[in-house]
Amino acid sequence: MHIEEHRWHSPALGREMALKVYGHWGDPFIVFPCSRGRYFDYEGMGMIGAIAAFIDGGRIKLFCVDSIDNETWYNFAIAPTGRNERYEAYDRYITAEVIPFIRDHCHAPDARPITNGCSMGAYHALNFFFKHPDLFQGTISLSGLYRLDRPEFGLSAAELGAVYFNSPLTYLANISDPWFLEQYRQRAIIVCAGQGAWDEEALEDTRHLADICQAKAIPAWIDIWGHDVNHDWPWWYKQMNYFLGKLYS
């Protein structure tokens, strides 16, 4: 498998950031790591090996980026507004630095990657897709939490105003702009959660997302797996292979 590592000083974030590329050809995917994760975790946790047939077969090319979770939603030492400002800097890093890098790497100036991630990575994948549907072709988001007013992030419902535009279930419920809705309706939206151990909150948010999409006539594929399906990597391997198989059969 062709693998590259790249790093540069990010003007948006004011520090060095790194990413890894897996594959020589195929539709680009931008992959976000799990909570507080790193750009090499998809490989280290076995996902690259699990979906190697799609990568080596030239169907997909992965761009695995780093997170700054400890500086944003897990930085409990600063106010919600400060955490949100830092996340907006991460947004600029992805949209103004990583997306041009992907397009240049793929020799495709109009390429729109599919966002992907598991757990906290699914949050990032879903949030970036719904905030910037003109930049992304779709999303495969597995077992994510899509509201920020949760104890995990130390944020209450009263503090949602400070992070409103980065809490997907919050802003999606209120979107009525025809431009956004039409963009969503032209994209491939795949969101999945299991009903087993440790996936209860992800299941709740995934079902809430299904209700919003249905109400707004957004054709999302919301897939709920069985009671034996846990919030863990072996199931995410199976889910990724299943969904990639449907997209690239």
Summary of the structure (lengths in Angstrom):
residues: 249
radius of gyration: 16.9
end to end distance: 20.9
largest distance: 48.6
contacts: 807
relative contact order: 0.13
helix: 45%
strand: 19%
